[in-house]
């Protein structure tokens, strides 16, 4: 499979603390890679270096062969990286469709005074994205009226608005009920497969990780301790030791 994201030798220190030490991995088109580890393992730091929130001290982050390490988040987004956040970020006073239309305005470089343009802007495309996310029926409902699981689906539609090659999902099921978690990640898998989007996600729910990831990368103390298919990683003695040690 063709690698969409290639990460090599990432390092990041904060003061005298080495948070990430030589981490590397790749994610192919249509593949879902889970990045997990106990608290302090370096997964959030690694994730944020890929997304542009942090600049690495060393190493490479290549998207479809182009170096993006050190670029600011908006430049990374422009290169074809979508992102969802642990706490969903939407405009509660706007309708579901208008939220997506705002994202389309931004994707088209027309973000100035967007509140005057959003209601009529590329509505058909916005509805198509909501259809993909399973929210077409709620298009005209205000985001503030949605259940939290549906707000997460709106955020997914926003992340897809500019046709990303890579989707970064930070704790995508945080705050969701168990049934909602499975439904959302199954939806992400269908989208990733259909659109050949590479997906990198962090997640604390091991049920979600082992049910929906194609591969799992485990960090501890800033280094990779295991990588492979979910069943292989679940059976790894070092991974079991790290999590059974109470730091998961």
Secondary structure, DSSP 4 states (H G I P E B T S, - for coil): --EEEEEEEEEEEETTEEEEEEEEEEEETT-EEEEEESTTSSHHHHHHHHHTSS--SEEEEEETTEE-TT--HHHHHHTTEEEE-SS----TTSBHHHHHHHHHHHHTT--TTGGGTGGGTTHHHHHHHHHHHT-GGGTTSBGGGS-HHHHHHHHHHHHTTT--SEEEEESTTTT--HHHHHHHHHHHHHHHHHHT-EEEEE-S-HHHHHHH-SEEEEEETTEEEEEE-HHHHHT-HHHHHHIIIII-
